[in-house]
Amino acid sequence: VAYRVGSRHALDRGAAGRAILAGRSQAEPHAVATTGEIQPGAIGVAAPVLGVAGLEASVGVVAIGHLDVDGVSPEVLAAAAAVAERLTRS
């Protein structure tokens, strides 16, 4: 999967954007999975990066074809938490 630099899509389409939206309203992070919303055949799993002042972001994985969503979700959540922890270290 490739995206052009500067390419955009609606925030409510795809796992990455949906995770950001979920992060706005959820105190407890959870992974979001989507299929084919941005690119046919693509499966995405993403989690919001929470607790960083002024930042709305997510960490995710995209694959074409098969992706073990249940297996990847905990890893994506851990990666998002690690990014947040790293960005909030003093």
Secondary structure, 3 states (H helix, E strand, C coil): CCCCCCCCCCCCCCHHHHHHHHHHHCCCCCCEEEECCCCCCEEEEEEEECCCCCCCEEEEEEEECCCCHHHHHHHHHHHHHHHHHHHHCC
